[in-house]
Amino acid sequence: MNNLIILPIIIPLFTAIILIFFNKNIKVQKWISAIASFAGIIISSVIVQRVHESGIQTLAVGNWKAPYGIVLVADMYSSLLVLTTSIIAFTSLLFAFSTISHDREKFFFYPGVQFLILGVSGAFLTGDLFNLFVFFEVMLMSSYLLLVLGSRKIQLQESIKYILVNVISSALFVIAVAYLYAVTGTLNMADLSVRISEMGQSGYITVLAILFLIVFGLKGAIFPLFFWLPGSYQAPPTVVTALFGALLTKVGVYSITRVYTLIFYHDPSFTHQILAWLAALTIIFGAIGAIAFWDIKKIVIYNIITAVGVILFGIAANTPEAVEGSVYYLIHDMIIKGALFLLVGVIIAITGTSHLRKFSGLIASHPFLGWMFFIAALSLAGIPPFSGFVGKLKIVQGGFEAGEYTIAFIVLMSSLLVLYSVMKIFIHGFWGEPKEELLVQKKSPKGLLIPIVILIALTTAYGLGVEWISPYISQAADTLLDPTIYIQAVLKE
């Protein structure tokens, strides 16, 4: 019965391969992509419910039991992230059907998206550090394709920087994995936790913990390693930025969370304290960037960085409230970032520009779009009763419990700056008199709003349905707080 947990990897893999053979028939590609992505949502939902009812699900690939073989592990944390990934993929594809040009579609855009989902889902489900590296590479190779499709000058410029940063990061990843294997003799995450616990987290292991923080920090865009992100995410079409912003950085965040709660948790006064202050600086610089720019795409991109800091501070605080808040906020941020980038895509489609000073008065002609953006802005900033509120509240409470008063205050202040940055778009872009040159809209938003409505409805339900969702989030947090739950499920001790 545990074979079910391999389907979020198998479905996008075979879908991508099939789509390659239909590269001339775009309509068939769209139908196959939509059906496969919707199937991914159903399968992921079943996995979440099964984990909730029966505990952590594992699958020993090739019947080689852990720690000797490759193991897939679906605990509540990874299962929820796979489900959220499937939802983001489905809604992004619906948006892409109306916005991606034929030139991009015929050069394997849809297979690229499926390979991206394969890499992301595999990274969430693997129980082995080396296979985490493998799925990272699958994800990154797909992102290279999606970033450069279209061959505009800015895409080619930013792709060079993006590829260079990730090649360096991947090289460091392999080095870190090799050193860790040399010391422990294993790369299975559960077995690593047991062996490091037995031998003690020596200075050598702590250095490796920091090296992994650098590796995953480059991919997750924490301070000071986020320098590549704003330009790289600005370059591709908005739907690609939505996929990147909602998923790619979150894989880096997930990886930091997993290794710092399962493997490198024995010296928190050093490792977690460094993580806490890096998270604080990430929040500060992300908020500064968000309020400084007048390009609506850049504003949302910098808010990705702010959210990464908030989530990782909850992990660094390492209290039950803070960790639960981080899980809650991570899922919220994936959904709301997807919604915001798609909203930005609609605005650009209507106005023909992403610069806030070049358009205004959209509320008159597009009231539904305006009020959806307003709800998304409140949710992003953590205004009750929307989904960002509960997660951020728990993170702040956990920060106070851990004695991290300064950083908890920074998290609180970031809410005001985030709210200001997105309300600036609402006030300047939707209110006022329409610009004369924009009285004739560039493109009708018809067909673009459906995926946004789905995501806005989800983020609203996520905020209002706290009591129903809370058992799932608590179960995910329990696994992160108590490594023995994960270890016993994987090693069957």
C-alpha positions as CSV (number, residue, x, y, z in Angstrom):
1,M,0.0,0.0,0.0
2,N,3.0,2.3,0.6
3,N,3.6,2.2,-3.2
4,L,1.3,5.2,-3.4
5,I,4.0,7.6,-2.2
6,I,6.1,7.1,-5.3
7,L,3.3,8.3,-7.6
8,P,4.0,12.1,-7.0
9,I,7.4,11.3,-8.6
10,I,6.3,8.8,-11.2
11,I,3.3,10.8,-12.6
12,P,5.3,13.9,-13.6
13,L,8.2,11.8,-14.8
14,F,6.1,9.8,-17.3
15,T,4.0,12.8,-18.2
16,A,7.1,14.8,-19.1
17,I,8.4,11.9,-21.3
18,I,5.0,11.5,-23.0
19,L,4.8,15.3,-23.6
20,I,8.1,15.3,-25.4
21,F,6.6,13.1,-28.1
22,F,3.7,15.6,-28.6
23,N,5.9,18.7,-29.0
24,K,4.2,19.6,-32.2
25,N,0.7,19.3,-30.8
26,I,0.3,22.0,-28.2
27,K,-3.4,21.3,-27.5
28,V,-2.6,17.6,-26.6
29,Q,0.2,18.8,-24.3
30,K,-2.1,21.1,-22.5
31,W,-4.7,18.4,-21.9
32,I,-2.2,15.8,-20.7
33,S,-0.5,18.4,-18.4
34,A,-3.7,19.5,-16.8
35,I,-5.0,15.9,-16.3
36,A,-1.6,14.8,-14.8
37,S,-1.4,17.8,-12.5
38,F,-5.0,17.3,-11.3
39,A,-4.2,13.6,-10.7
40,G,-1.2,14.7,-8.6
41,I,-3.5,16.8,-6.4
42,I,-5.8,13.8,-5.8
43,I,-2.9,11.4,-5.1
44,S,-1.2,13.9,-2.8
45,S,-4.5,14.4,-0.9
46,V,-4.8,10.7,-0.3
47,I,-1.2,10.5,0.9
48,V,-1.8,13.3,3.4
49,Q,-4.9,11.6,4.8
50,R,-3.2,8.2,5.0
51,V,-0.2,9.7,6.9
52,H,-2.7,11.5,9.2
53,E,-4.5,8.3,10.0
54,S,-1.7,5.7,9.9
55,G,1.5,7.6,10.6
56,I,4.6,8.1,8.4
57,Q,4.6,6.1,5.2
58,T,7.9,4.7,3.8
59,L,8.8,2.8,0.6
60,A,12.1,0.9,0.2
61,V,12.9,1.2,-3.5
62,G,14.0,-2.2,-4.9
63,N,13.1,-3.8,-1.5
64,W,16.5,-2.8,-0.1
65,K,15.7,-1.8,3.4
66,A,17.0,1.3,5.1
67,P,19.7,2.4,5.6
68,Y,21.2,0.3,2.8
69,G,18.8,1.2,0.0
70,I,16.9,4.2,-1.3
71,V,14.0,5.1,0.9
72,L,11.1,7.4,0.2
73,V,9.5,8.9,3.3
74,A,6.2,10.6,3.5
75,D,5.7,12.2,6.9
76,M,3.1,14.9,7.4
77,Y,5.5,17.7,6.7
78,S,6.7,16.4,3.3
79,S,3.2,15.2,2.4
80,L,1.6,18.6,3.0
81,L,4.4,20.3,0.9
82,V,3.9,17.8,-2.0
83,L,0.1,18.5,-1.9
84,T,0.8,22.2,-2.0
85,T,3.2,21.7,-4.9
86,S,0.6,19.9,-6.9
87,I,-1.9,22.7,-6.3
88,I,0.6,25.3,-7.4
89,A,1.5,23.3,-10.5
90,F,-2.1,22.8,-11.5
91,T,-3.1,26.5,-11.1
92,S,0.1,27.7,-12.8
93,L,-0.5,25.5,-15.8
94,L,-4.1,26.8,-16.1
95,F,-2.6,30.3,-16.2
96,A,0.1,29.3,-18.6
97,F,-2.4,28.0,-21.1
98,S,-3.5,31.6,-21.8
99,T,-0.3,33.5,-21.3
100,I,2.7,31.4,-22.6
101,S,3.6,32.1,-26.2
102,H,3.6,29.4,-28.9
103,D,7.3,29.9,-29.3
104,R,7.9,28.8,-25.8
105,E,5.3,26.0,-25.9
106,K,6.8,24.3,-28.9
107,F,10.2,24.2,-27.2
108,F,9.2,21.9,-24.4
109,F,7.7,24.3,-21.9
110,Y,5.2,21.8,-20.6
111,P,7.7,18.9,-20.2
112,G,10.0,21.4,-18.4
113,V,7.2,22.2,-15.9
114,Q,6.6,18.4,-15.3
115,F,10.3,17.8,-14.7
116,L,10.4,20.7,-12.3
117,I,7.5,19.2,-10.3
118,L,9.3,15.8,-10.4
119,G,12.4,17.4,-8.8
120,V,10.5,19.4,-6.2
121,S,8.3,16.4,-5.1
122,G,11.2,14.0,-5.1
123,A,13.2,16.4,-2.9
124,F,10.3,16.5,-0.4
125,L,9.9,12.8,-0.3
126,T,13.4,11.4,-0.3
127,G,14.9,10.0,2.9
128,D,18.4,10.0,1.6
129,L,20.8,13.0,1.3
130,F,22.4,11.9,-1.9
131,N,19.1,11.5,-3.6
132,L,18.1,14.9,-2.3
133,F,21.1,16.1,-4.4
134,V,19.8,14.2,-7.4
135,F,16.3,15.6,-7.2
136,F,17.8,19.1,-6.6
137,E,19.6,18.7,-9.9
138,V,16.5,17.5,-11.8
139,M,14.7,20.6,-10.4
140,L,17.5,22.9,-11.4
141,M,18.0,21.6,-14.9
142,S,14.3,22.1,-15.5
143,S,14.5,25.6,-14.1
144,Y,17.4,26.4,-16.5
145,L,15.1,25.5,-19.4
146,L,12.2,27.5,-18.1
147,L,14.3,30.5,-17.3
148,V,16.0,30.8,-20.8
149,L,12.9,29.9,-23.0
150,G,12.2,32.9,-25.1
151,S,15.8,34.0,-25.4
152,R,15.3,37.6,-24.5
153,K,18.4,39.5,-23.6
154,I,17.6,39.8,-19.9
155,Q,16.8,36.1,-19.7
156,L,20.2,35.1,-21.2
157,Q,22.0,37.5,-18.9
158,E,20.3,36.3,-15.8
159,S,20.5,32.6,-16.7
160,I,24.3,32.9,-16.7
161,K,24.3,34.2,-13.2
162,Y,21.6,31.7,-12.1
163,I,23.4,28.7,-13.6
164,L,26.8,29.8,-12.2
165,V,25.4,30.2,-8.6
166,N,23.7,26.8,-8.7
167,V,26.7,25.0,-10.2
168,I,28.8,26.3,-7.3
169,S,26.1,25.4,-4.8
170,S,25.8,21.8,-6.3
171,A,29.6,21.4,-6.1
172,L,29.5,22.4,-2.4
173,F,26.6,20.0,-1.9
174,V,28.5,17.0,-3.2
175,I,31.6,18.0,-1.1
176,A,29.4,18.3,2.0
177,V,27.8,14.9,1.3
178,A,31.1,13.2,0.7
179,Y,32.6,14.5,4.0
180,L,29.5,13.5,5.9
181,Y,29.6,10.0,4.5
182,A,33.3,9.8,5.3
183,V,32.6,10.6,8.9
184,T,29.4,8.6,9.4
185,G,29.4,5.9,6.8
186,T,25.8,6.5,5.8
187,L,23.6,9.1,3.9
188,N,20.2,7.9,5.0
189,M,18.8,10.8,7.0
190,A,17.3,8.7,9.8
191,D,20.5,6.6,10.1
192,L,22.6,9.8,10.1
193,S,20.6,11.1,13.0
194,V,21.2,7.9,15.0
195,R,25.0,7.8,14.3
196,I,25.6,11.5,15.0
197,S,23.6,11.2,18.2
198,E,25.8,8.2,19.2
199,M,29.1,9.8,18.3
200,G,28.1,13.3,19.4
201,Q,28.0,16.4,17.3
202,S,31.8,17.2,17.3
203,G,33.3,20.4,15.9
204,Y,33.8,18.6,12.6
205,I,30.1,17.8,12.4
206,T,29.2,21.3,13.3
207,V,31.4,22.6,10.5
208,L,29.5,20.3,8.1
209,A,26.2,21.6,9.5
210,I,27.3,25.2,8.6
211,L,28.4,24.0,5.1
212,F,25.0,22.4,4.5
213,L,23.4,25.7,5.7
214,I,25.5,27.5,3.0
215,V,24.5,25.0,0.3
216,F,20.7,25.1,1.1
217,G,21.0,28.8,1.9
218,L,22.1,29.5,-1.6
219,K,19.1,27.6,-3.0
220,G,16.7,29.1,-0.4
221,A,18.0,32.7,-0.8
222,I,18.9,33.5,2.8
223,F,21.2,36.5,3.7
224,P,23.7,37.1,2.2
225,L,23.2,34.5,-0.4
226,F,20.1,35.9,-2.0
227,F,21.9,38.3,-4.4
228,W,21.1,36.1,-7.5
229,L,17.3,35.8,-6.9
230,P,15.7,39.2,-7.7
231,G,17.3,39.5,-11.2
232,S,16.8,35.8,-12.0
233,Y,13.2,35.7,-11.0
234,Q,12.5,39.0,-12.8
235,A,13.6,37.7,-16.2
236,P,11.2,34.9,-17.2
237,P,7.4,35.1,-17.8
238,T,5.3,35.7,-14.7
239,V,3.9,32.2,-14.6
240,V,7.5,30.8,-14.5
241,T,8.3,33.3,-11.7
242,A,5.2,32.0,-9.9
243,L,6.5,28.5,-10.0
244,F,10.0,29.5,-9.0
245,G,8.8,31.8,-6.2
246,A,6.3,29.3,-4.8
247,L,8.4,26.2,-5.1
248,L,12.2,26.5,-5.7
249,T,13.2,28.6,-2.7
250,K,10.9,26.5,-0.5
251,V,12.9,23.4,-1.4
252,G,15.9,25.1,0.1
253,V,13.9,26.1,3.2
254,Y,12.6,22.5,3.5
255,S,16.1,21.1,3.3
256,I,17.4,23.4,6.0
257,T,14.4,22.5,8.2
258,R,14.9,18.8,7.7
259,V,18.6,18.6,8.4
260,Y,18.5,21.1,11.3
261,T,15.7,19.2,13.1
262,L,16.7,15.6,12.2
263,I,20.5,15.5,11.8
264,F,22.3,18.7,13.1
265,Y,20.2,19.5,16.2
266,H,22.7,18.6,19.0
267,D,24.5,22.0,19.2
268,P,21.7,24.6,18.9
269,S,23.5,27.3,20.8
270,F,25.8,27.6,17.8
271,T,24.1,26.3,14.7
272,H,20.6,27.5,15.5
273,Q,21.8,30.8,16.8
274,I,23.6,31.5,13.5
275,L,20.5,30.4,11.6
276,A,18.4,32.8,13.8
277,W,20.5,35.9,13.0
278,L,20.8,35.0,9.3
279,A,17.0,34.7,9.3
280,A,16.7,38.1,10.9
281,L,19.0,39.7,8.3
282,T,17.1,38.0,5.5
283,I,13.9,39.5,6.8
284,I,15.4,43.0,7.0
285,F,17.0,43.0,3.6
286,G,13.9,41.4,2.0
287,A,11.7,44.1,3.5
288,I,14.0,46.9,2.4
289,G,14.0,45.6,-1.1
290,A,10.2,45.3,-1.1
291,I,9.5,48.9,-0.1
292,A,12.3,50.4,-2.2
293,F,11.1,49.2,-5.7
294,W,8.3,50.5,-7.9
295,D,8.3,47.4,-10.1
296,I,5.4,45.3,-9.0
297,K,7.2,42.0,-9.9
298,K,10.3,43.0,-7.9
299,I,8.2,44.0,-4.9
300,V,6.7,40.5,-4.7
301,I,10.1,38.9,-5.4
302,Y,11.7,40.6,-2.4
303,N,8.7,39.5,-0.3
304,I,9.9,35.9,-1.1
305,I,13.1,36.7,0.7
306,T,11.3,38.2,3.7
307,A,9.1,35.1,4.0
308,V,12.2,32.8,3.9
309,G,13.6,34.6,6.9
310,V,10.3,34.4,8.9
311,I,10.0,30.6,8.3
312,L,13.6,29.9,9.2
313,F,13.5,32.0,12.4
314,G,10.7,29.6,13.6
315,I,13.0,26.6,13.0
316,A,15.9,28.4,14.7
317,A,13.8,29.2,17.7
318,N,13.1,25.5,18.0
319,T,10.1,25.7,20.3
320,P,6.8,23.8,19.7
321,E,5.0,27.0,18.9
322,A,7.7,28.4,16.6
323,V,8.1,25.1,14.6
324,E,4.4,24.7,14.2
325,G,4.2,28.3,13.1
326,S,6.9,27.7,10.5
327,V,5.1,24.8,9.0
328,Y,1.9,26.7,8.9
329,Y,3.6,29.8,7.4
330,L,5.5,27.8,4.8
331,I,2.4,26.3,3.3
332,H,0.6,29.7,3.4
333,D,3.5,31.4,1.7
334,M,3.6,28.9,-1.2
335,I,0.0,29.5,-1.9
336,I,0.0,33.2,-1.5
337,K,3.1,33.8,-3.5
338,G,1.6,31.7,-6.4
339,A,-1.5,33.9,-6.2
340,L,0.4,37.2,-6.1
341,F,2.6,36.4,-9.0
342,L,-0.4,35.3,-11.1
343,L,-2.1,38.6,-10.1
344,V,1.0,40.5,-11.2
345,G,0.8,38.6,-14.4
346,V,-2.8,39.7,-15.1
347,I,-1.9,43.3,-14.3
348,I,1.0,43.2,-16.7
349,A,-1.2,41.6,-19.4
350,I,-3.8,44.4,-19.0
351,T,-1.4,47.3,-18.7
352,G,1.6,46.1,-20.7
353,T,4.0,47.2,-17.9
354,S,5.1,46.2,-14.5
355,H,6.2,49.7,-13.4
356,L,3.8,51.1,-10.8
357,R,4.3,54.7,-11.9
358,K,3.0,53.9,-15.4
359,F,-0.5,52.8,-14.6
360,S,-3.4,53.6,-12.1
361,G,-7.1,53.4,-11.7
362,L,-7.5,49.7,-12.5
363,I,-10.2,49.3,-9.9
364,A,-12.7,51.1,-12.2
365,S,-12.4,48.7,-15.0
366,H,-11.3,45.6,-13.1
367,P,-13.0,45.7,-9.6
368,F,-12.9,41.9,-9.1
369,L,-9.1,41.8,-9.9
370,G,-8.6,44.7,-7.5
371,W,-10.4,43.2,-4.5
372,M,-8.7,39.8,-5.1
373,F,-5.3,41.6,-4.9
374,F,-6.5,43.4,-1.7
375,I,-7.3,40.0,-0.1
376,A,-3.9,38.6,-1.2
377,A,-2.1,41.6,0.2
378,L,-3.8,41.3,3.6
379,S,-3.0,37.5,3.7
380,L,0.6,38.1,2.7
381,A,1.0,40.6,5.6
382,G,-0.5,38.3,8.1
383,I,-3.6,40.3,8.8
384,P,-6.3,38.2,10.6
385,P,-8.3,36.2,9.8
386,F,-6.3,35.3,6.7
387,S,-3.8,32.5,6.4
388,G,-0.6,34.5,7.2
389,F,-1.8,35.5,10.6
390,V,-1.7,32.2,12.5
391,G,1.7,31.1,11.3
392,K,3.4,34.4,12.0
393,L,1.7,34.7,15.5
394,K,3.0,31.3,16.5
395,I,6.5,32.1,15.2
396,V,6.5,35.3,17.3
397,Q,5.2,33.5,20.3
398,G,7.8,30.8,19.9
399,G,10.5,33.5,19.5
400,F,9.5,35.0,22.8
401,E,9.5,31.6,24.5
402,A,13.0,31.0,23.2
403,G,14.2,34.4,24.5
404,E,14.8,35.8,21.0
405,Y,13.0,39.0,21.7
406,T,14.9,41.2,19.2
407,I,14.3,38.9,16.3
408,A,10.7,38.2,17.3
409,F,10.2,42.0,17.2
410,I,11.8,42.1,13.7
411,V,9.3,39.6,12.5
412,L,6.5,41.7,13.9
413,M,7.8,44.9,12.3
414,S,8.2,43.0,9.0
415,S,4.5,42.6,8.8
416,L,4.0,46.3,8.6
417,L,6.7,46.7,5.9
418,V,5.3,43.8,3.9
419,L,1.8,45.3,4.2
420,Y,3.1,48.7,3.1
421,S,4.9,47.2,0.1
422,V,1.9,45.4,-1.3
423,M,-0.7,48.1,-0.4
424,K,1.5,50.5,-2.4
425,I,0.6,48.5,-5.4
426,F,-3.1,48.5,-4.5
427,I,-3.2,52.3,-3.7
428,H,-1.1,53.5,-6.7
429,G,-2.1,50.9,-9.2
430,F,-5.9,50.4,-8.6
431,W,-7.0,53.8,-7.2
432,G,-6.8,57.1,-9.0
433,E,-7.5,58.1,-12.5
434,P,-6.6,55.7,-15.3
435,K,-3.7,56.7,-17.4
436,E,-4.8,57.9,-20.9
437,E,-2.5,55.5,-22.7
438,L,-4.0,52.6,-20.7
439,L,-7.7,53.3,-21.4
440,V,-7.4,50.7,-24.2
441,Q,-6.2,47.7,-22.3
442,K,-3.5,45.5,-23.9
443,K,-5.2,42.2,-23.2
444,S,-8.4,40.9,-21.7
445,P,-8.0,39.1,-18.3
446,K,-10.7,36.6,-19.4
447,G,-9.5,33.1,-18.6
448,L,-6.6,34.3,-16.4
449,L,-8.6,34.8,-13.2
450,I,-9.8,31.2,-12.6
451,P,-6.4,29.9,-11.2
452,I,-6.1,33.0,-9.1
453,V,-9.6,32.5,-7.7
454,I,-8.7,29.0,-6.7
455,L,-5.6,30.1,-4.8
456,I,-7.3,33.1,-3.1
457,A,-10.1,30.8,-2.0
458,L,-7.5,28.3,-0.7
459,T,-5.6,31.0,1.3
460,T,-8.9,32.3,2.7
461,A,-10.1,28.8,3.7
462,Y,-6.6,28.1,5.1
463,G,-7.0,31.1,7.4
464,L,-10.6,30.6,8.4
465,G,-10.3,26.8,8.8
466,V,-7.6,26.8,11.4
467,E,-9.4,24.3,13.7
468,W,-9.8,21.8,10.9
469,I,-6.2,22.2,9.6
470,S,-4.5,22.3,13.0
471,P,-4.3,18.5,13.6
472,Y,-2.3,18.1,10.3
473,I,0.0,21.0,11.1
474,S,0.6,19.8,14.6
475,Q,1.4,16.3,13.4
476,A,4.0,17.7,11.0
477,A,5.5,19.8,13.7
478,D,5.6,16.8,16.1
479,T,7.8,14.9,13.7
480,L,10.2,17.9,13.4
481,L,10.4,18.4,17.1
482,D,10.9,14.7,17.9
483,P,13.4,13.0,15.5
484,T,12.7,9.6,17.0
485,I,9.3,9.5,15.3
486,Y,11.0,9.8,11.9
487,I,13.8,7.4,12.8
488,Q,11.5,4.6,14.1
489,A,9.3,4.9,11.0
490,V,12.3,4.6,8.6
491,L,14.5,2.2,10.4
492,K,11.7,0.2,11.9
493,E,13.4,0.2,15.3
